[in-house]
Amino acid sequence: MGSPESEGPDDAEFDPEAPVELPVDGNLDLHLFHPRDVKDVVTEYLWACRQEGVLEVRIIHGKGTGALRRTVQSLLPKLPEVESFRSASEADGGWGATWVQLKPLEPGAR
């Protein structure tokens, strides 16, 4: 067992304000983010997905009080890259997740 001073090489360097790199795999779990950051995170993630050709995205906002779902679903119609969105089926998250269909990029727009 290590001494209290040696918590590990990464512990001392942890910066809660540092950017978080997410895999662009079409699944965004908002449980990892502070509610004040949700709009920026969703906007940037959808942009990155579209750049990578990932046009079907599941945003996991959880069921809870429904506040995150309302935030996400009020943001989506304002984003020009969003073709459509719908609540997930019970098999893939129910009303705790939202599926987003993105418009494909114009050829040569990367």
N, CA, C and O atoms as a MOPAC input file, in Angstrom:
PM7 MOZYME 1SCF
protein

 N      0.84000 1    -1.17300 1     0.00000 1
 C      0.00000 1     0.00000 1     0.00000 1
 C      0.88400 1     1.23500 1     0.00000 1
 O      1.85400 1     1.29500 1     0.75600 1
 N      0.57200 1     2.21900 1    -0.82900 1
 C      1.39600 1     3.41500 1    -0.96800 1
 C      1.14200 1     4.39900 1     0.15000 1
 O      0.16400 1     4.30000 1     0.89100 1
 N      2.04300 1     5.34300 1     0.24900 1
 C      1.88500 1     6.38300 1     1.26200 1
 C      0.80600 1     7.36200 1     0.81900 1
 O      0.47700 1     7.41000 1    -0.36700 1
 N      0.24800 1     8.14200 1     1.73700 1
 C     -0.80900 1     9.09300 1     1.38600 1
 C     -0.37200 1    10.09700 1     0.33200 1
 O     -1.19700 1    10.60000 1    -0.43000 1
 N      0.95300 1    10.39700 1     0.28700 1
 C      1.43000 1    11.36900 1    -0.69900 1
 C      1.42000 1    10.80500 1    -2.11600 1
 O      1.33100 1    11.56600 1    -3.07900 1
 N      1.51000 1     9.47500 1    -2.26000 1
 C      1.58900 1     8.87900 1    -3.59600 1
 C      0.22700 1     8.32100 1    -4.00700 1
 O     -0.04900 1     7.13000 1    -3.86500 1
 N     -0.58600 1     9.19100 1    -4.50500 1
 C     -1.93000 1     8.78900 1    -4.93500 1
 C     -1.93300 1     8.22200 1    -6.34600 1
 O     -2.93700 1     7.65700 1    -6.78000 1
 N     -0.85000 1     8.36000 1    -7.05200 1
 C     -0.76900 1     7.89400 1    -8.42700 1
 C     -0.33500 1     9.04000 1    -9.30500 1
 O     -0.54600 1    10.20200 1    -8.95600 1
 N      0.26500 1     8.74100 1   -10.43200 1
 C      0.82700 1     9.79400 1   -11.27400 1
 C     -0.23500 1    10.72400 1   -11.86400 1
 O      0.03800 1    11.90800 1   -12.05900 1
 N     -1.40800 1    10.23200 1   -12.14700 1
 C     -2.41500 1    11.06600 1   -12.79400 1
 C     -3.24900 1    11.87700 1   -11.81100 1
 O     -3.82300 1    12.89900 1   -12.18900 1
 N     -3.32700 1    11.44100 1   -10.56200 1
 C     -4.17900 1    12.11300 1    -9.58500 1
 C     -3.76300 1    13.56400 1    -9.37200 1
 O     -4.62300 1    14.44300 1    -9.31000 1
 N     -2.48100 1    13.83200 1    -9.26100 1
 C     -2.00300 1    15.18400 1    -9.00200 1
 C     -2.22300 1    16.08500 1   -10.20900 1
 O     -2.28300 1    17.30600 1   -10.06500 1
 N     -2.34300 1    15.50500 1   -11.38800 1
 C     -2.47600 1    16.28500 1   -12.60800 1
 C     -3.92300 1    16.42900 1   -13.06500 1
 O     -4.17000 1    17.04900 1   -14.09900 1
 N     -4.87700 1    15.88200 1   -12.33600 1
 C     -6.27300 1    15.94600 1   -12.74400 1
 C     -6.77200 1    17.37900 1   -12.73500 1
 O     -6.61000 1    18.09600 1   -11.74800 1
 N     -7.37800 1    17.79300 1   -13.83700 1
 C     -7.92900 1    19.14400 1   -13.95700 1
 C     -9.39600 1    19.02000 1   -14.32700 1
 O     -9.71300 1    18.65300 1   -15.45800 1
 N    -10.31000 1    19.32100 1   -13.38800 1
 C    -11.73500 1    19.16400 1   -13.68700 1
 C    -12.22800 1    20.10700 1   -14.77600 1
 O    -13.31500 1    19.90000 1   -15.31600 1
 N    -11.46200 1    21.12800 1   -15.10700 1
 C    -11.85400 1    22.07600 1   -16.15500 1
 C    -11.27300 1    21.69900 1   -17.52100 1
 O    -11.58800 1    22.33800 1   -18.52400 1
 N    -10.43200 1    20.67300 1   -17.56300 1
 C     -9.80300 1    20.26900 1   -18.82500 1
 C    -10.84700 1    19.66200 1   -19.75900 1
 O    -11.81000 1    19.05000 1   -19.29700 1
 N    -10.66200 1    19.82800 1   -21.06600 1
 C    -11.60400 1    19.23000 1   -22.01900 1
 C    -11.63300 1    17.71300 1   -21.88100 1
 O    -10.62200 1    17.08300 1   -21.57300 1
 N    -12.81100 1    17.13900 1   -22.11500 1
 C    -12.98600 1    15.69200 1   -22.05900 1
 C    -13.11700 1    15.19700 1   -23.49200 1
 O    -13.96300 1    15.67900 1   -24.24600 1
 N    -12.28400 1    14.23900 1   -23.86500 1
 C    -12.36200 1    13.68700 1   -25.21100 1
 C    -13.31100 1    12.49800 1   -25.20100 1
 O    -13.10800 1    11.53200 1   -24.46600 1
 N    -14.34600 1    12.58200 1   -26.02600 1
 C    -15.34900 1    11.52400 1   -26.09700 1
 C    -15.19200 1    10.73000 1   -27.37900 1
 O    -14.83500 1    11.29300 1   -28.41400 1
 N    -15.45300 1     9.42500 1   -27.32900 1
 C    -15.44900 1     8.66600 1   -28.57800 1
 C    -16.64000 1     9.10600 1   -29.43600 1
 O    -17.74900 1     9.28000 1   -28.93000 1
 N    -16.40300 1     9.28000 1   -30.70900 1
 C    -17.46500 1     9.67800 1   -31.63000 1
 C    -18.07400 1     8.40000 1   -32.17900 1
 O    -17.81200 1     8.00200 1   -33.31400 1
 N    -18.90200 1     7.76000 1   -31.33900 1
 C    -19.48400 1     6.46900 1   -31.69900 1
 C    -21.00100 1     6.50500 1   -31.80600 1
 O    -21.63600 1     5.46600 1   -31.98400 1
 N    -21.58300 1     7.69300 1   -31.70000 1
 C    -23.03000 1     7.80400 1   -31.83300 1
 C    -23.79000 1     7.65100 1   -30.52800 1
 O    -25.02000 1     7.58700 1   -30.53600 1
 N    -23.08300 1     7.59100 1   -29.40600 1
 C    -23.71800 1     7.51400 1   -28.08900 1
 C    -23.12700 1     8.58700 1   -27.19300 1
 O    -21.92300 1     8.60600 1   -26.94000 1
 N    -23.97800 1     9.47600 1   -26.71700 1
 C    -23.54200 1    10.54500 1   -25.83000 1
 C    -24.28900 1    10.41500 1   -24.51600 1
 O    -25.51000 1    10.56800 1   -24.47500 1
 N    -23.56000 1    10.13200 1   -23.43600 1
 C    -24.16400 1     9.99100 1   -22.11300 1
 C    -23.95100 1    11.28500 1   -21.33700 1
 O    -22.83000 1    11.61300 1   -20.94800 1
 N    -25.03400 1    12.01000 1   -21.12000 1
 C    -24.94700 1    13.30800 1   -20.46200 1
 C    -24.78700 1    13.21800 1   -18.95200 1
 O    -24.60200 1    14.24000 1   -18.29100 1
 N    -24.85700 1    12.01200 1   -18.39400 1
 C    -24.64700 1    11.85600 1   -16.95000 1
 C    -23.24800 1    12.30800 1   -16.54000 1
 O    -23.01400 1    12.62000 1   -15.37200 1
 N    -22.33500 1    12.34600 1   -17.47700 1
 C    -20.94900 1    12.69400 1   -17.19200 1
 C    -20.71000 1    14.19700 1   -17.10400 1
 O    -19.60900 1    14.62500 1   -16.76000 1
 N    -21.72000 1    15.00300 1   -17.41000 1
 C    -21.52800 1    16.44200 1   -17.54900 1
 C    -22.41200 1    17.24300 1   -16.60100 1
 O    -23.48000 1    16.79700 1   -16.18200 1
 N    -21.94100 1    18.41900 1   -16.28200 1
 C    -22.71500 1    19.34800 1   -15.45900 1
 C    -23.86000 1    19.89200 1   -16.32600 1
 O    -23.64800 1    20.18200 1   -17.50300 1
 N    -25.05600 1    20.03500 1   -15.76800 1
 C    -26.19100 1    20.52300 1   -16.56700 1
 C    -25.93200 1    21.83500 1   -17.30700 1
 O    -26.47200 1    22.04600 1   -18.39300 1
 N    -25.12000 1    22.71000 1   -16.73800 1
 C    -24.85500 1    23.99400 1   -17.41300 1
 C    -24.07300 1    23.80300 1   -18.71200 1
 O    -24.08200 1    24.68200 1   -19.57500 1
 N    -23.39100 1    22.64900 1   -18.85900 1
 C    -22.56200 1    22.38800 1   -20.04000 1
 C    -23.29200 1    21.60300 1   -21.12800 1
 O    -22.75200 1    21.41000 1   -22.21700 1
 N    -24.50200 1    21.15300 1   -20.84700 1
 C    -25.19900 1    20.22700 1   -21.74200 1
 C    -25.39600 1    20.79500 1   -23.14400 1
 O    -25.14200 1    20.09500 1   -24.12400 1
 N    -25.83500 1    22.02700 1   -23.26400 1
 C    -26.08100 1    22.58700 1   -24.60300 1
 C    -24.81200 1    22.59100 1   -25.44700 1
 O    -24.83500 1    22.18500 1   -26.60900 1
 N    -23.70400 1    23.04900 1   -24.86600 1
 C    -22.44300 1    23.06600 1   -25.61100 1
 C    -21.97100 1    21.65800 1   -25.94300 1
 O    -21.51200 1    21.40400 1   -27.05700 1
 N    -22.07800 1    20.74500 1   -24.98900 1
 C    -21.63100 1    19.36500 1   -25.21000 1
 C    -22.43500 1    18.72400 1   -26.34200 1
 O    -21.85700 1    18.11500 1   -27.24200 1
 N    -23.76200 1    18.85600 1   -26.30300 1
 C    -24.61500 1    18.27100 1   -27.34100 1
 C    -24.29200 1    18.87700 1   -28.69900 1
 O    -24.13500 1    18.15200 1   -29.68200 1
 N    -24.19300 1    20.18900 1   -28.76000 1
 C    -23.90400 1    20.86600 1   -30.03000 1
 C    -22.57200 1    20.41000 1   -30.61100 1
 O    -22.48800 1    20.08800 1   -31.79600 1
 N    -21.54100 1    20.38100 1   -29.79200 1
 C    -20.20800 1    19.99300 1   -30.26500 1
 C    -20.15400 1    18.50900 1   -30.63500 1
 O    -19.50700 1    18.13600 1   -31.61400 1
 N    -20.83200 1    17.66600 1   -29.85600 1
 C    -20.81100 1    16.23300 1   -30.14900 1
 C    -21.53100 1    15.93600 1   -31.46600 1
 O    -21.04300 1    15.15000 1   -32.27800 1
 N    -22.67600 1    16.55600 1   -31.67700 1
 C    -23.39600 1    16.33600 1   -32.93400 1
 C    -22.56600 1    16.82000 1   -34.12100 1
 O    -22.55700 1    16.18300 1   -35.17400 1
 N    -21.87500 1    17.93800 1   -33.95400 1
 C    -20.99900 1    18.44100 1   -35.01900 1
 C    -19.91500 1    17.40800 1   -35.32400 1
 O    -19.65600 1    17.10200 1   -36.48800 1
 N    -19.27900 1    16.87000 1   -34.27500 1
 C    -18.20300 1    15.88400 1   -34.46400 1
 C    -18.73400 1    14.61400 1   -35.12300 1
 O    -18.08200 1    14.05400 1   -36.00500 1
 N    -19.90700 1    14.15800 1   -34.70400 1
 C    -20.49400 1    12.95700 1   -35.31600 1
 C    -20.71600 1    13.17400 1   -36.80600 1
 O    -20.37300 1    12.32500 1   -37.62900 1
 N    -21.27900 1    14.29500 1   -37.13200 1
 C    -21.56500 1    14.59300 1   -38.54000 1
 C    -20.27400 1    14.64000 1   -39.35600 1
 O    -20.23800 1    14.15600 1   -40.48800 1
 N    -19.22000 1    15.21700 1   -38.79000 1
 C    -17.92300 1    15.26700 1   -39.47700 1
 C    -17.38500 1    13.86900 1   -39.75100 1
 O    -16.71300 1    13.64200 1   -40.75800 1
 N    -17.68200 1    12.93000 1   -38.84900 1
 C    -17.20800 1    11.54900 1   -38.98100 1
 C    -18.17500 1    10.66200 1   -39.76000 1
 O    -17.91100 1     9.47500 1   -39.95400 1
 N    -19.28700 1    11.23000 1   -40.20600 1
 C    -20.26400 1    10.45000 1   -40.96400 1
 C    -21.20200 1     9.63300 1   -40.08600 1
 O    -21.91900 1     8.76900 1   -40.59100 1
 N    -21.20800 1     9.88900 1   -38.78600 1
 C    -22.12300 1     9.21600 1   -37.85700 1
 C    -23.39500 1    10.05600 1   -37.82200 1
 O    -23.42300 1    11.12200 1   -37.20700 1
 N    -24.43400 1     9.57900 1   -38.47600 1
 C    -25.63600 1    10.39400 1   -38.65100 1
 C    -26.79100 1     9.99600 1   -37.74200 1
 O    -27.80200 1    10.69600 1   -37.68100 1
 N    -26.65100 1     8.88500 1   -37.04000 1
 C    -27.67400 1     8.47100 1   -36.08600 1
 C    -27.03200 1     8.44700 1   -34.69900 1
 O    -26.10000 1     7.68400 1   -34.44500 1
 N    -27.54700 1     9.29300 1   -33.81100 1
 C    -26.92300 1     9.50700 1   -32.50600 1
 C    -27.95600 1     9.29800 1   -31.40000 1
 O    -29.08800 1     9.77400 1   -31.48400 1
 N    -27.53800 1     8.57700 1   -30.36700 1
 C    -28.39000 1     8.41800 1   -29.19100 1
 C    -27.82200 1     9.28200 1   -28.07600 1
 O    -26.67000 1     9.12100 1   -27.67200 1
 N    -28.64500 1    10.19700 1   -27.58700 1
 C    -28.27000 1    11.04400 1   -26.46500 1
 C    -28.95600 1    10.48600 1   -25.22600 1
 O    -30.18400 1    10.42200 1   -25.16100 1
 N    -28.16100 1    10.08700 1   -24.25100 1
 C    -28.68700 1     9.51100 1   -23.01700 1
 C    -28.72900 1    10.62100 1   -21.96600 1
 O    -27.69100 1    11.09100 1   -21.49800 1
 N    -29.93900 1    11.02900 1   -21.60700 1
 C    -30.10100 1    12.11000 1   -20.64900 1
 C    -30.69800 1    11.62600 1   -19.34200 1
 O    -30.75600 1    12.38600 1   -18.37500 1
 N    -31.13800 1    10.39100 1   -19.29100 1
 C    -31.71800 1     9.83700 1   -18.08300 1
 C    -33.17900 1    10.23400 1   -17.91900 1
 O    -33.67200 1    11.13800 1   -18.59400 1
 N    -33.85100 1     9.55400 1   -17.02600 1
 C    -35.27700 1     9.80600 1   -16.80700 1
 C    -35.46000 1    10.88800 1   -15.75300 1
 O    -36.08000 1    11.91200 1   -16.03700 1
 N    -34.95200 1    10.69700 1   -14.57700 1
 C    -34.98000 1    11.70200 1   -13.51400 1
 C    -36.22000 1    12.57200 1   -13.51700 1
 O    -37.34200 1    12.07500 1   -13.61400 1
 N    -36.01100 1    13.87100 1   -13.41000 1
 C    -37.13100 1    14.82100 1   -13.39900 1
 C    -37.56500 1    15.20900 1   -14.81200 1
 O    -38.61900 1    15.81700 1   -15.00100 1
 N    -36.75000 1    14.85400 1   -15.79500 1
 C    -37.05100 1    15.21700 1   -17.17600 1
 C    -36.43500 1    16.53400 1   -17.60600 1
 O    -36.61500 1    16.95300 1   -18.74900 1
 N    -35.70900 1    17.19600 1   -16.71300 1
 C    -35.12400 1    18.49700 1   -17.03600 1
 C    -34.09200 1    18.39500 1   -18.16300 1
 O    -34.09800 1    19.21300 1   -19.08300 1
 N    -33.20900 1    17.39800 1   -18.09500 1
 C    -32.20600 1    17.25200 1   -19.16200 1
 C    -32.87000 1    16.89500 1   -20.48700 1
 O    -32.47400 1    17.39900 1   -21.53800 1
 N    -33.87100 1    16.03200 1   -20.44100 1
 C    -34.58900 1    15.67700 1   -21.66800 1
 C    -35.19900 1    16.93300 1   -22.29600 1
 O    -35.08900 1    17.14100 1   -23.50400 1
 N    -35.83600 1    17.75900 1   -21.48200 1
 C    -36.44200 1    18.98800 1   -22.00300 1
 C    -35.38400 1    19.92500 1   -22.57500 1
 O    -35.60000 1    20.55000 1   -23.61300 1
 N    -34.24700 1    20.02100 1   -21.90100 1
 C    -33.16000 1    20.86500 1   -22.40700 1
 C    -32.69200 1    20.36800 1   -23.76700 1
 O    -32.56000 1    21.14800 1   -24.71000 1
 N    -32.44300 1    19.06800 1   -23.86200 1
 C    -31.96100 1    18.48000 1   -25.12000 1
 C    -33.01200 1    18.64900 1   -26.21800 1
 O    -32.69400 1    19.09300 1   -27.32200 1
 N    -34.25700 1    18.29700 1   -25.91600 1
 C    -35.28800 1    18.32000 1   -26.95700 1
 C    -35.72400 1    19.73200 1   -27.32600 1
 O    -36.35100 1    19.92000 1   -28.36800 1
 N    -35.41300 1    20.72300 1   -26.51000 1
 C    -35.68600 1    22.10300 1   -26.91800 1
 C    -34.52400 1    22.65900 1   -27.74300 1
 O    -34.71400 1    23.57800 1   -28.54100 1
 N    -33.33200 1    22.11300 1   -27.55700 1
 C    -32.16400 1    22.54200 1   -28.32400 1
 C    -32.17100 1    21.98000 1   -29.74500 1
 O    -31.84900 1    22.69300 1   -30.69400 1
 N    -32.53300 1    20.72000 1   -29.89400 1
 C    -32.39500 1    20.02800 1   -31.18300 1
 C    -33.07700 1    20.73000 1   -32.36800 1
 O    -32.46900 1    20.80000 1   -33.43600 1
 N    -34.29900 1    21.24900 1   -32.23800 1
 C    -34.91300 1    21.90300 1   -33.40100 1
 C    -34.18900 1    23.17900 1   -33.83500 1
 O    -34.39900 1    23.65900 1   -34.94900 1
 N    -33.35000 1    23.72600 1   -32.97500 1
 C    -32.62100 1    24.95900 1   -33.28800 1
 C    -31.32800 1    24.68800 1   -34.05500 1
 O    -30.71700 1    25.61600 1   -34.58500 1
 N    -30.91000 1    23.42800 1   -34.11600 1
 C    -29.65100 1    23.08100 1   -34.77200 1
 C    -29.90800 1    22.71200 1   -36.22300 1
 O    -30.64900 1    21.76700 1   -36.49600 1
 N    -29.31200 1    23.43800 1   -37.15700 1
 C    -29.58800 1    23.19400 1   -38.57800 1
 C    -29.15000 1    21.82700 1   -39.07500 1
 O    -29.67000 1    21.34900 1   -40.08300 1
 N    -28.20500 1    21.18600 1   -38.39500 1
 C    -27.73500 1    19.86600 1   -38.83700 1
 C    -28.64900 1    18.72400 1   -38.40900 1
 O    -28.44600 1    17.58500 1   -38.83000 1
 N    -29.64800 1    19.00600 1   -37.58100 1
 C    -30.57100 1    17.97500 1   -37.10500 1
 C    -31.71100 1    17.81800 1   -38.09500 1
 O    -32.45400 1    18.75900 1   -38.37200 1
 N    -31.83200 1    16.60700 1   -38.62000 1
 C    -32.92700 1    16.30600 1   -39.54900 1
 C    -34.19800 1    15.98400 1   -38.77900 1
 O    -35.27800 1    16.46700 1   -39.11800 1
 N    -34.06400 1    15.15700 1   -37.73000 1
 C    -35.21500 1    14.78100 1   -36.91000 1
 C    -34.71400 1    14.19600 1   -35.60200 1
 O    -33.52900 1    13.89400 1   -35.45500 1
 N    -35.63900 1    14.03900 1   -34.64200 1
 C    -35.30200 1    13.37600 1   -33.38500 1
 C    -36.56500 1    12.75900 1   -32.81100 1
 O    -37.68300 1    13.16400 1   -33.12800 1
 N    -36.35000 1    11.75400 1   -31.94500 1
 C    -37.47700 1    11.05900 1   -31.32700 1
 C    -37.00400 1    10.42900 1   -30.02500 1
 O    -35.81600 1    10.15600 1   -29.84900 1
 N    -37.94000 1    10.20200 1   -29.12100 1
 C    -37.60100 1     9.48500 1   -27.88900 1
 C    -37.24600 1     8.05000 1   -28.24400 1
 O    -37.78900 1     7.47700 1   -29.18900 1
 N    -36.34400 1     7.48900 1   -27.48700 1
 C    -35.90500 1     6.11200 1   -27.72400 1
 C    -37.02100 1     5.13600 1   -27.36000 1
 O    -37.92400 1     5.46200 1   -26.58900 1
 N    -36.94100 1     3.93700 1   -27.92900 1
 C    -37.87900 1     2.87700 1   -27.55500 1
 C    -37.46300 1     2.33800 1   -26.19000 1
 O    -36.36900 1     2.62800 1   -25.70700 1
 N    -38.33000 1     1.56400 1   -25.58300 1
 C    -38.00600 1     0.97900 1   -24.27800 1
 C    -36.73600 1     0.13400 1   -24.34400 1
 O    -35.99200 1     0.06500 1   -23.36500 1
 N    -36.48000 1    -0.50200 1   -25.47000 1
 C    -35.31300 1    -1.37400 1   -25.61800 1
 C    -33.99600 1    -0.60000 1   -25.62500 1
 O    -32.95100 1    -1.15700 1   -25.28700 1
 N    -34.03500 1     0.67200 1   -26.00500 1
 C    -32.78300 1     1.43600 1   -26.07700 1
 C    -32.80700 1     2.71800 1   -25.24100 1
 O    -32.17600 1     3.71200 1   -25.60000 1
 N    -33.53100 1     2.68800 1   -24.13900 1
 C    -33.46500 1     3.79700 1   -23.19400 1
 C    -34.78500 1     4.44100 1   -22.83600 1
 O    -34.85700 1     5.21000 1   -21.87800 1
 N    -35.83400 1     4.14100 1   -23.59200 1
 C    -37.13700 1     4.74000 1   -23.28700 1
 C    -37.05700 1     6.25300 1   -23.25500 1
 O    -36.30600 1     6.85800 1   -24.02100 1
 N    -37.82400 1     6.85900 1   -22.37500 1
 C    -37.79600 1     8.32300 1   -22.34300 1
 C    -36.56900 1     8.86600 1   -21.63100 1
 O    -36.49500 1    10.06200 1   -21.35200 1
 N    -35.60000 1     7.99900 1   -21.33200 1
 C    -34.31700 1     8.43000 1   -20.78300 1
 C    -33.28000 1     8.68000 1   -21.86500 1
 O    -32.13000 1     9.00000 1   -21.56600 1
 N    -33.68500 1     8.53400 1   -23.12700 1
 C    -32.75100 1     8.76200 1   -24.23500 1
 C    -33.50400 1     9.32600 1   -25.43000 1
 O    -34.71200 1     9.13400 1   -25.57000 1
 N    -32.77700 1    10.01600 1   -26.27600 1
 C    -33.34100 1    10.60800 1   -27.49100 1
 C    -32.46500 1    10.21800 1   -28.67600 1
 O    -31.24300 1    10.36100 1   -28.62800 1
 N    -33.09800 1     9.72300 1   -29.73800 1
 C    -32.39200 1     9.43100 1   -30.99300 1
 C    -32.43700 1    10.67200 1   -31.86400 1
 O    -33.47300 1    11.32500 1   -31.98700 1
 N    -31.30000 1    10.98800 1   -32.46800 1
 C    -31.18100 1    12.15100 1   -33.34100 1
 C    -30.71200 1    11.67900 1   -34.70600 1
 O    -29.73900 1    10.93100 1   -34.81000 1
 N    -31.39700 1    12.11200 1   -35.74500 1
 C    -30.97200 1    11.84700 1   -37.11800 1
 C    -30.35800 1    13.13400 1   -37.65300 1
 O    -31.01500 1    14.17400 1   -37.70000 1
 N    -29.08700 1    13.05600 1   -38.05700 1
 C    -28.38600 1    14.23000 1   -38.57800 1
 C    -28.43300 1    14.26000 1   -40.09500 1
 O    -28.52100 1    13.22300 1   -40.75200 1
 N    -28.37400 1    15.45900 1   -40.63600 1
 C    -28.29600 1    15.61700 1   -42.09200 1
 C    -26.86800 1    15.29900 1   -42.52900 1
 O    -25.91400 1    15.68300 1   -41.85200 1
 N    -26.71400 1    14.61200 1   -43.63900 1
 C    -25.34500 1    14.34000 1   -44.11600 1
 C    -24.67800 1    15.64300 1   -44.56300 1
 O    -25.34100 1    16.59300 1   -44.97900 1
 N    -23.35700 1    15.65700 1   -44.46300 1
 C    -22.60000 1    16.79400 1   -44.95800 1
 C    -22.71200 1    16.87300 1   -46.46800 1
 O    -22.85200 1    15.85800 1   -47.14900 1
 N    -22.65000 1    18.07400 1   -46.97400 1
 C    -22.58400 1    18.24500 1   -48.43300 1
 C    -21.24900 1    17.67200 1   -48.89700 1
 O    -20.26000 1    17.77000 1   -48.17100 1
 N    -21.19700 1    17.07700 1   -50.08900 1
 C    -19.91900 1    16.54000 1   -50.58000 1
 C    -18.82900 1    17.62400 1   -50.57700 1
 O    -19.04900 1    18.74600 1   -51.03300 1
 N    -17.66500 1    17.26600 1   -50.05700 1
 C    -16.54900 1    18.19800 1   -50.00000 1
 C    -16.63300 1    19.19400 1   -48.86000 1
 O    -15.83900 1    20.13400 1   -48.82800 1
 N    -17.54700 1    19.03400 1   -47.93300 1
 C    -17.72400 1    20.01100 1   -46.85400 1
 C    -16.88600 1    19.71400 1   -45.61200 1
 O    -16.99000 1    20.45100 1   -44.63100 1
 N    -16.06800 1    18.67600 1   -45.61000 1
 C    -15.26200 1    18.35500 1   -44.42100 1
 C    -14.15500 1    19.26900 1   -44.28200 1
 O    -13.37100 1    19.15100 1   -43.34000 1

